[in-house]
Amino acid sequence: MAPKQSGITQLRVGRLVKAHGLKGAIKLELYTDEPERRFVPGASFSLQVPIDSPWRGKSIVLRELRWFNDAPVVFFEGVEDRTTAETLIRAILWVDKDDTEELDPDTWYDHELIGLTVMVAGEAVGTVVRVDHFPAQDLIVVKTDTGDVFVPFVKEIVPEVNISNSTITVTPPGGLFDINTD
């Protein structure tokens, strides 16, 4: 997460992964559940790029989002050919998020979950170190004393996320957090 200034937080919403075709299109890896809201014509994105990139410190404006074979492809203003598109590969896209933005009560950003203590039957078993996003469901990765545990992030297994107490309550199926006592 980028620094917070005047009630505004920067949120990572995507990463540019590969030039697509000859007219400046770029395949996009989404980091948002709301591409139809975040990727609209005229949307502006701050870029996170390497220090030596010509795009360092710049923003970019979306011209169009298209879907090819269920994969998002973006076109940006000023990116008219493949050569220019290739200079943006691996750039991470950020947007401003106003703290007053309303979310569904069961919606959290990855940065809100990372670092929370995972509780099973009232006992701390580990800490969330990352969230992996997959088509079927998300997984929270929990670092425990015996290694990482991948927990499906579904209501039946993760019934409560309490940001104010910095905890996530998990009701795992048998064997998920069992520790070998040998």
KAMOCOR-V406507 format. One record per pair of residues at least 12 apart in sequence whose ideal C-beta (glycine too) atoms are under 6 Angstrom apart, sorted by the first residue. I is the first residue (numbers start at 1). J is the second residue. D is the distance in Angstrom with one decimal. If there is no record, write none. Layout:
i=I j=J d=D
i=I j=J d=D
//
This chain:
i=1 j=111 d=4.2
i=7 j=99 d=4.9
i=8 j=96 d=4.9
i=9 j=97 d=5.0
i=10 j=94 d=4.5
i=11 j=95 d=5.7
i=11 j=97 d=4.6
i=12 j=31 d=5.1
i=12 j=92 d=5.8
i=12 j=94 d=5.6
i=13 j=31 d=5.4
i=13 j=32 d=4.4
i=13 j=38 d=5.0
i=13 j=93 d=5.4
i=13 j=95 d=5.4
i=14 j=28 d=5.1
i=14 j=30 d=5.4
i=14 j=31 d=5.4
i=14 j=93 d=4.4
i=15 j=29 d=4.5
i=15 j=92 d=5.1
i=16 j=88 d=5.0
i=16 j=89 d=5.8
i=16 j=91 d=4.8
i=17 j=29 d=5.1
i=19 j=82 d=5.0
i=19 j=85 d=4.2
i=19 j=86 d=4.9
i=20 j=73 d=5.1
i=22 j=82 d=5.0
i=24 j=75 d=6.0
i=24 j=79 d=4.1
i=24 j=80 d=4.9
i=24 j=81 d=5.5
i=24 j=85 d=4.9
i=25 j=73 d=4.9
i=25 j=75 d=5.6
i=26 j=74 d=5.5
i=26 j=85 d=5.0
i=27 j=73 d=5.6
i=28 j=72 d=4.4
i=28 j=74 d=5.0
i=39 j=62 d=5.9
i=39 j=65 d=4.3
i=43 j=62 d=4.6
i=44 j=59 d=5.2
i=44 j=61 d=5.2
i=45 j=60 d=5.4
i=45 j=93 d=4.1
i=46 j=59 d=5.3
i=46 j=94 d=4.3
i=47 j=91 d=5.0
i=48 j=92 d=4.0
i=49 j=91 d=4.9
i=60 j=76 d=4.9
i=61 j=77 d=4.5
i=63 j=75 d=4.5
i=63 j=76 d=5.8
i=63 j=77 d=5.2
i=108 j=161 d=6.0
i=110 j=131 d=4.5
i=112 j=163 d=5.8
i=113 j=128 d=5.1
i=113 j=131 d=5.7
i=114 j=128 d=5.5
i=116 j=128 d=4.9
i=116 j=166 d=5.3
i=116 j=167 d=6.0
i=116 j=168 d=5.0
i=117 j=166 d=5.9
i=117 j=167 d=5.0
i=118 j=142 d=4.9
i=118 j=168 d=5.2
i=118 j=170 d=5.6
i=119 j=167 d=5.2
i=119 j=169 d=5.0
i=120 j=170 d=5.3
i=120 j=177 d=5.5
i=125 j=144 d=5.8
i=125 j=177 d=5.3
i=126 j=142 d=4.2
i=126 j=143 d=5.3
i=126 j=144 d=3.8
i=127 j=143 d=5.3
i=128 j=140 d=5.2
i=128 j=142 d=5.9
i=129 j=141 d=5.2
i=129 j=143 d=4.6
i=137 j=152 d=5.5
i=137 j=154 d=5.8
i=138 j=153 d=4.1
i=140 j=153 d=5.1
i=146 j=179 d=5.8
i=151 j=170 d=6.0
i=158 j=170 d=5.6
//
